[in-house]
């Protein structure tokens, strides 16, 4: 089983990659997902554990299904 900190780091990396691939600033992503910009930074740096409802909000902000975000997480965590 993956350590909690590893999960946070991998998920943060996925969030950052999705944000950058869509040419979004942290500020714009924060606006789209109704987050604070500092929260985006902490998530991307693996400093915050997030609840499932927050994962849903990130997926919605990116315009993707939660399953797509989860697949990206799985792919990155097993590479």
PyMOL commands that set and color helices and strands:
alter all, ss='L'
color gray80, all
select helices_A, chain A and resi 4-21+26-33+37-44+52-62+66-77
alter helices_A, ss='H'
color red, helices_A
deselect
rebuild
show_as cartoon
